[in-house]
Amino acid sequence: MLRRDFIKVIIGAATVSPSLAYAQQPPKPVIGFLSNASSSLYQTRLGAFRQGLKEVGYVEGQNVAIEYRWAEG
């Protein structure tokens, strides 16, 4: 293999590999939280919920997403 061909292969692999690594990441799980009350009533409970998730390895915004929906009464 000629030196130029070898350099082309190395450069091609370097430019393709980051996009392949990004494409192969698993999707982030989403947790839905529904309530007929207002969000102010659930602040302490949500803190405990997030702490429980953190204890098993899930951190909101990093490896899990939480969607909140409040009916506000």
HELIX and SHEET records of a PDB file:
HELIX    1   1 ARG A    3  ALA A   23  1                                  21    
HELIX    2   2 SER A   39  TYR A   42  5                                   4    
HELIX    3   3 GLN A   43  GLU A   55  1                                  13    
SHEET    1   A 2 VAL A  30  SER A  35  0                                        
SHEET    2   A 2 ALA A  65  TRP A  70  1                                        
END                                                                             
